[in-house]
Amino acid sequence: MNPGVCPPGAEVDVVIVGGGPAGLTLALALVRADASLLGRLVVLERGTYPRDKYCAGAIGWRGEKILSELGAVPDVPSVPVSGMSYRGAHGEQAQRAGRIGRVIRRMEFDHALARIALDRGISVIERAAAERVEVESDGAIVTTARGAYKGRIVVGADGVGSVVRKAMGLGSGQLRAQVLELDTEPTRGDRARDLLHFDAGDASFAGYFWDFPTCVDGRELVCRGVYHLYEGAPHAAGQSEVDIRERFAARLSAMGLDIDRYKNKRFAERGLHGEELLSTGRLLLAGEAAGIDPVTGEGIAQAIEYGALAAPFLADVLARKRSLEQWTDAVRRSRLGTDLRIRRRIVHAFFGRSRSAVDRLLVASPAVVRSGGRHFGALPQDALDLVEIGLETKGVFLESLKRRLRGALHLDSS
């Protein structure tokens, strides 16, 4: 088989379902890990590049560094980001930490990444949406409108509606979110264009609003949206009934914007739960098909990291040095898995009974917001900031505990 050519009916080592950041990074990293795999793997993309992918587009330098190591950073229009701002019920805090990432458009980013893969001889098949996945003793067959492809291993990097995930018998997950976004012109009240702004001032639902600087067809616009974790958040009963469009419209109206003037883009997201198996038989999950950050919904850098993590693992599996069943444990033990496990815990702190205390901490502590920016940008944490965060966290939560005790004992605040 010639590199870059994979006709329907072909049998290869790895079939990757999904041509987004997770699937394409995996393909690029696999070929880097084992050059002999060129011509022995295929990426199946349901759409045709450039295809629109609804996403706020913020990508931290952790993901970009991985692509840089692969020599595969997409050169696309973007807005550089140096910090974050947070607005809560108790005020606002903004901090810069240096260059931490950029905001891209997935339509352009994914297309450029796919071009890099194609230029390196990787077979990327467009208009090949997976319709069915059947597992056999020596591999799995993915049936598409363009024919069937068989792989010794099939990777589901096909997002929140993953067909591979369904073939594994997994449900939609326990940390599910609904998202609505649109692009508008800037307003007078917008923050500086090098900041990612989060607004969690409405504590009546498990979520937040955002305003990210973006560039669309050369125009400086702002991507605005609402993220709502309606499944898996504390006190989630009835949360699925929250009308996020109504709340989003009210926020936009307060900014002088009419929601009906803009294209409303609605989509779903899934956080990594941690108790599910991420591989079984001949199938393996990566990216959002496995699960991403359930607190913020951030997923681009995580998808890239999933791909980079899976590549050497699969190379070992193909060389019979490891078994596919070890993938779940490999993710859990990785930096990515540790980070997402911490994020799952934060879900209960931020969206649960401690929300007010967390909000006070974020507003009161420059170190916390600055540390969040450094984490997003994969920058080293400042030791003094970490000490400050520890002291302020203790103080804020002790004060919160005092308020609860006063309320329980019916004491006044004096």
N, C-alpha and C positions, 0 to 999 in steps of 0.2 A: 504494500500500500504506500503510495506517495504521501509525504508529509502534507497536511492541510486538506487531504481529500478523504472523505469518509462517506461512501454512498449508503443509502438505506440497505438494510440487511447485513451490514458489516458487523463483525465481531471484534471487539476491542477489549483492552484491559479495563478502562475506566470510561463510563458514560456519566457526564456531569449534566444534570437537568437544571437549567437556569443560567442565563448569561449575564448576570449582574456582577457586582464586585466580588462576592464570595466565589461564584463559579469560575469567573475569569482569573481571579488571583490564584485559585487552586490549580487551574490548568497551567498557568505561567510558572508557578512554583514547582509543580510536578515535573515539568520539563527541565527546570533548573536542577531538581534533585536527581533526576535520572534522564539524561538526554535520549536514551533509547525509547522512552515513552512517546516521543514525537511520532505521530502517525498511529499511535496505539491508544489514543484517547479522543473523545469528542465532546463538545459542548453543545447542548440543545437549547436554543433560545426561542421562546414562544412568539416573540414579536419580530419586527424588522428594524434594525438600527438606521437612523436614530429614532428610538421610541421613547415616548414620555413616560416617566416614572415619578409618581407623586412622592415628594420627599422634601423636607426643609433644606436639605443639601449641606448641612454643616459636617465637615470632615476634619477630625483632629489629626495632628501630626503623627500620631502613632500609626494610623493607617498609611499615611503618605510615606513614612519612613520604610515601611515594609515594601511598598511599591518601588521606592527609590532603590532599595537593595536588589530588587528584581530588574532595575533599569526600566521601569514601566510606569512612571508617573505621567498621567494624562495631561497634556498641555491644552487646557481649556480656559475660557474666561472664568474669572472667580473674584471674590472679594476677600482680601486678607483679614484675619481676625486676630486681635491681640488680647481680648479679655471678655469678661461677662458682666452683666448687670442683672440684679434680682430685685423684684418688687414683691413685697408681701403685705400682709395685713398690718404690719407694724412699721412700715417704712421701706426704704430702698437702699441698696448698696451696689456700687460698681467698682470693679478692680481690673487692672491690666496685669498680665504676667509675661508679656513678650509675645512673639509670634507663636500662636497656639494652633493655628489651622486656617481654613478658608471655607467659604461658602461657594459651592458649585451647583450646576444644574445637572441632574442625573441624565437627562436626555443627551447632553454633550459629553459628560464624564464617562458613562457606560459605553457610548459609541467609540470614544477615543481609546478606551481600554480594550475593547473588542478588536479595534484596528491593530493595536499592538500585538495582540494574540495572533491574529491572522497573518500579520507580517512575519511572525516567527514560525509560521507553518502549522499552527494549531488549527484543528478543524472546528470551526464555529458554524453551526447550521441554524439559519434563521427560519422563521415560520414553522417551527418544529415543536409545537406545544405538546407536552406529554399528556396522553389521554388515558393510558393504563400502564401499570408496572406489574410484571409477573416474575416471581422468583422461581428459579430452577436450581437444581443441585450444583451446577457448575457456573452459575451467574444469574443475571436478571435481564429481562427484555423490556425495553421501553417502547411502547407503541405511540407513534405520532401520526399526524396527517400526512407526513412525508415518507412514512414507512417505519419499520421497526429497527431498533438498534440494540444489540446485545453487548453487555459488558460483564467481565468477571466481577466488577464492583459497580454499583450505581450510586451516585451521590445526589442527594436531594439538596440543591442550593436554589430551590424554586420558591422561596419566600413564604409569606403567611398562609397562602392557600396551597401549600405543597402537596403535589400528587404523590410524591415518594413518601412523605409522612403518612398520608392516608393508607398507602400500601403496607406500611409498617403496623397498621392498626392503632395508630395514635389519634387522639382527638385533637381538637383545636387548641388545647392548652388551658392552663388555669390562670394565666396572667395575660389577659387580652385587653387591647385598647382600641378605641376608635379615634380617628383623627380627621380634622377638617382644616384645609389650608387654602390660601389664595394669595395673589400678588397684587400689591397696590403701589401707588405713588407714595413718596415719603410725606410725612406730616410734620408740622412744627414741633410736636411733642416727642418725636422719635429720638432715641439715643444716638450717640456717635456711631458711624458706620463701621467701626472696627470692633464693635461689641455685639455679642449674642445676648439678647434681652429675654428674660423669663419673667412672667407675671403670674404669681400664684396667690394673688390677693383674694380670690374667691375660694374660700375653704369649704364651700357647700358641695363640691364634687372632687373626686380623686383625680386631679389633673391641674393643668396650667395653660396659660396662653403664651405665645412667643412672637417676637419680631426679630427677624434675621435680615441683614442687608443682602441683597442679591442683584444680579445683573442679567437682564433678559433682553436679548437682541441689542446689546449695547446700551440699554437704558438702566439707570440706577433706580431700582425698585426695592420694595421691602416685602419679603415673604412673611406673612402673618398666619398664625394658626392656633388651634386648640387641641390639646392632647388629653384624653380621658381614659384612665384605667378603670374600666367598668367591671372587670372580672379579676378577682384575686387580690384586690385592695381591701384593707380593713373596712368593715361596715359597708360591703359592696351591695348588700340587698337593696334592690330598687335602683341601683346606679345605672343599670342598662336603660332605664326610662328617662335619664337626663337628656334633655334636648340641647345638644352642644351647639347646634346651629343658632338656636334662639339666644343662647348666652354669648356666642361669638358675635352675633349681629348687634347685641346691646353694647358690647365692648367697642366694636368698630364705630357704632353710631356716636359714642362718646368721644371718638377721635375725629368725628366729622366725615366718616366713610359709610357708604351704603353697601351692604353685603351683596345686594342684587346687581350691582354694577360690575361684579367681577366673577370670573369662572371659579366656582366652588369645587374643590378637589377633595373628595372624601376617600379614605382608605383605612385599613386595619393594620394593627401591629401585634406582635406576640413577644412577651418576655420569656427568658429562659427560666423554667420552673425549677429544675435541678434534680427532680426525682425520676424523670423519664429516661428511658434508654434512648441513646442517640444513634444506635446502630443495631441491626439485627439481620441475621442471615447474610445476604449479599448487599444490604442497603445501609447507607450512612447519611446523616443529616449534617448540614453546615449552614451558617448564616442565620437568617430569620426563620428558616424552616426548623432549625433547632431552637432558636430563641435569642433575643437581644436584651438590651437594658430596659427593664420594666418601669423604672422611675421616670426617665426622660424620653424613652423611645429612640435614643441614639442608636444607630445601627450600621452606618457605613464603615467606620473604622473597625467595628466588631466583625462585620462580614469579611473584611479583608484579612483580619487576624485569624478568623476561622479557616479561611483558605490557606494561609501560610502555615497554620498549625496542622492541617489535614495532609498537606503534601508529603512531608517526610514520613508521616505515619502510614499513609497509603503505599509509599514506596517500600516501606518495611513489610507491609502486609503482602504486597505482590511478590516480594523476595522471600516470603514465608518466614520472616523474622518475628512477626507479631500477628495476632488474630484481630479480625474486624471488631470482635466483641469488646476489645479493650478501648475502643474509641471514647465511650462515655467516661471512663475513668481518666483517659488522657486529657479530655476537656476539663474535667473537674480539677485535675492537678495542675493545669496550666495557669499562667498569669491571667488569661482571659476568663477561665472558669472561676478563679478566685475573685476577680473583680466583679463578675456577674453575680456571684454568690453574695457578696457584700451588698450589691445593689438590691437584691431581693430582700435583704434585711432592712435596708433603708426604706423600702416600700411601706413597711409597717410603722416605721418611725415618722416618715413624712406625711403619709396619708391617713395615719391612725390618730390615737388620742394624744400623741405627742406633737401633732402638727403645729400647734401654736408655739410650743417651745422651740421647735426646729426653725420656725419662721423668725422668731426673735433672734435666734443665733445667727442666721444668715444675714439679717439686717444689721445686727450689732457688730459682727465680726468681719473686718476686711480680710483677715487671714483665711476664713472659710471660703469666701468667694474666690479669692486669689488662688487658694489651693485647688478649688474645683477647676479653674482655668488651667492650672499647671497639669492636672491629671488629664484633662481633655487633650492638651498638647504634648503629652508624654514628656514633660519637663521634670527635672529633679525637684522634689519638694524641699522647701526651705525649712531647716530645723527649727528656727525661731517661730515660724508660722505654726508648725505642728505643736510646739509647746503652748503657744497662745491659744490654739484651737482647743487643746485639752483642758486648759484652765477655764476658758469661756464656756465650753460645753458643760463642764461641771457646775459652773455658776448659774447658767441659764436653766438647767434641768432641776437644780435644787430649788430655785425660785418657783419653777412650775409646780414642783411637788408641794411647796409651801402653800401655793394658791389652792391646790386641790384639797389639802388638809383643812385649810381655813373654810373652804366651801362645805366640806363634809361635816365640820364641827360647828358650822353656822357662825363663824367669827368674822369680824370686820377685818379690813386690810391694814388696820393700824397696828 
